[in-house]
Amino acid sequence: MFITIEGCEGSGKTSAIKELTKLLKKNHHKFILTREPGGPRISEDIRQIILDKRNTMMDKRTEALLYAASRRQHLVETVWPKLKEGYIVICDRYLDSSLAYQGGARNIGIDNVLKMNMFATEGTFPDLTFLLDIDPKIGLARINKNKQREVNRLDLESLNFHNRVRKSFLLLAKRYPKRFVVIDAKKSTELVCKEIYSTIKKRLKK
């Protein structure tokens, strides 16, 4: 099973994934945790370019293409091999982030970015996607309070940008209702994690 966890900045994905990892280990699931952009070395190198705060002049289509390139390498080196070996692959962000951030918030167009990524991914969609939904005002406030969190280039975008990201994610959840599960990210990390794990268990039994 290929599972992705999505959300706006400050939605609590990292904390929820940490708790989910504990539950999966406790219940002896065979799984791997990975992230986008990132994973293997080449993808991590591309990540550094994308998120570098100095790269404010990056063209929006360049950004979208870099995400797609990183994603392709990630699939080839990590996701596809582990799925073949029978692992549950849990990924912190994937295709839907590109659709929401570059397609929606950057106004490239969701379908335009989707076409670009269909070439990169050969049509690989997650089996299950959790959207941790939160008002961007609350999410950005969380980031500002967390002094240990690295501030990246996308954190510096306007509130309007982050509102467009959220709107796009919710549109995607309506577009792909069979794989999306929307969770209220204002809840505690424990409750969010329990909801995620409960859904995974139900899907694994099917």
C-alpha positions in Angstrom: 0.0 0.0 0.0 1.2 3.5 -1.0 0.0 6.1 1.6 0.6 9.8 1.4 0.1 12.5 4.0 -0.6 16.0 2.8 -1.4 19.4 4.2 -0.6 23.1 4.3 2.4 24.5 6.1 2.0 24.0 9.9 -0.7 21.3 9.6 1.2 18.9 11.9 2.2 16.3 9.4 5.6 15.7 10.9 4.3 15.2 14.4 1.5 12.9 13.2 3.9 10.8 11.1 6.2 10.4 14.2 3.3 9.1 16.2 2.0 6.9 13.4 5.5 5.3 13.1 5.3 4.3 16.7 1.9 2.6 16.2 3.1 0.8 13.1 6.2 -0.5 14.8 4.2 -1.6 17.9 1.8 -3.5 15.7 4.6 -5.1 13.6 3.7 -3.7 10.2 6.3 -3.9 7.5 6.7 -0.2 6.4 9.0 2.5 5.3 8.7 6.2 5.9 10.0 8.6 3.2 9.3 12.2 2.1 9.0 14.6 -0.9 10.8 16.3 -2.2 13.6 14.0 -1.0 14.3 10.3 -0.3 17.3 9.1 -2.3 20.4 11.4 -2.6 19.6 12.8 -6.0 16.1 13.8 -4.9 17.5 15.3 -1.6 19.9 17.4 -3.7 17.0 18.7 -5.8 15.1 19.4 -2.5 17.9 21.7 -1.4 17.6 23.8 -4.6 13.8 24.0 -4.4 13.6 25.1 -0.7 16.7 27.3 -0.6 15.6 30.8 0.6 18.1 32.4 -1.8 16.2 31.1 -4.8 13.5 33.7 -4.8 13.8 34.3 -8.6 12.9 30.6 -9.4 10.3 30.5 -12.1 7.1 28.7 -11.2 7.4 26.2 -14.0 11.0 25.6 -13.1 9.8 24.8 -9.6 7.1 22.4 -10.8 9.6 20.6 -13.1 12.1 20.3 -10.3 9.5 18.7 -8.0 8.5 16.3 -10.8 12.2 15.4 -11.4 12.8 14.7 -7.7 9.6 12.7 -7.6 10.6 10.5 -10.5 13.9 9.6 -8.9 12.2 8.9 -5.6 9.8 6.5 -7.3 12.6 4.7 -9.1 14.9 4.3 -6.2 12.6 4.0 -3.2 8.8 3.8 -3.7 8.5 1.2 -6.5 11.1 -1.2 -5.1 9.7 -1.1 -1.6 6.1 -1.7 -2.8 7.4 -4.7 -4.8 9.0 -6.0 -1.6 5.6 -5.9 0.2 6.2 -2.8 2.3 3.6 -0.2 3.3 5.2 3.0 1.9 4.3 6.2 3.8 5.3 9.4 2.1 5.3 12.9 3.6 3.9 14.8 0.6 3.7 13.5 -3.0 1.9 14.4 -6.3 -1.0 16.3 -4.6 1.3 18.8 -3.2 2.5 19.8 -6.7 -1.1 20.0 -7.8 -2.0 22.3 -4.9 1.1 24.4 -4.6 2.2 24.8 -8.2 -1.0 24.0 -10.0 -3.4 25.9 -7.7 -1.5 28.5 -5.7 1.1 29.3 -8.4 -1.8 29.4 -11.0 -0.1 27.1 -13.5 -3.3 25.0 -13.5 -3.9 21.7 -11.7 -4.4 19.8 -15.0 -1.2 21.2 -16.5 0.8 20.1 -13.5 -1.0 16.8 -13.5 0.1 16.1 -17.1 3.7 17.0 -16.3 3.6 14.5 -13.4 1.9 11.7 -15.3 5.0 11.6 -17.5 7.3 11.6 -14.4 5.3 9.1 -12.4 3.9 6.9 -15.2 0.5 7.4 -13.6 1.4 6.3 -10.1 -1.2 7.5 -7.6 -1.3 6.7 -3.9 -3.7 4.1 -2.6 -4.7 6.3 0.2 -4.1 10.0 0.9 -4.6 11.8 4.3 -5.2 15.5 4.1 -4.5 17.3 7.4 -6.7 20.3 6.9 -6.1 23.5 8.8 -6.7 27.3 8.4 -3.4 28.6 7.1 -3.4 31.4 9.8 -3.3 28.7 12.5 -0.7 26.7 10.6 1.6 29.6 10.0 1.3 30.7 13.7 2.4 27.2 14.7 5.5 27.5 12.5 6.4 30.9 14.0 6.1 29.4 17.5 8.3 26.4 16.6 11.8 27.8 16.7 13.4 24.4 16.0 11.6 24.1 12.6 13.6 25.1 9.6 12.0 28.0 7.7 12.0 27.3 3.9 11.2 29.4 0.8 7.6 28.3 0.8 7.0 29.4 4.4 7.8 33.0 3.3 4.9 33.2 0.9 1.9 35.4 1.6 -1.2 34.3 3.5 -3.2 34.5 0.2 -0.8 32.0 -1.3 -1.3 29.6 1.5 -5.1 30.1 1.4 -5.0 29.1 -2.3 -3.0 26.0 -1.4 -5.7 25.0 1.1 -8.5 25.6 -1.4 -6.7 23.5 -4.0 -6.1 20.6 -1.6 -9.8 20.6 -0.7 -10.7 20.7 -4.4 -8.5 17.6 -4.9 -10.2 15.8 -2.0 -13.5 16.3 -3.8 -12.0 15.2 -7.2 -10.5 12.0 -5.7 -12.9 11.0 -2.9 -12.0 7.3 -3.0 -8.4 7.8 -1.9 -8.6 11.1 0.1 -9.4 11.2 3.8 -9.7 14.7 5.2 -8.8 15.1 8.9 -9.3 18.2 11.1 -5.7 19.1 11.9 -6.8 21.4 14.8 -7.2 18.2 16.8 -4.4 16.9 19.0 -1.6 14.9 17.4 -2.7 11.8 19.2 -6.3 12.0 17.8 -5.1 12.8 14.3 -2.7 9.8 14.5 -5.4 7.5 15.8 -7.7 8.5 12.9 -5.0 7.8 10.4 -4.1 4.4 11.8 -7.7 3.3 12.2 -8.3 4.1 8.5 -5.1 2.3 7.4 -6.1 -0.9 9.3 -9.6 -0.9 7.7 -8.1 -0.5 4.2 -5.5 -3.3 4.8 -8.4 -5.7 5.7 -10.1 -5.1 2.3 
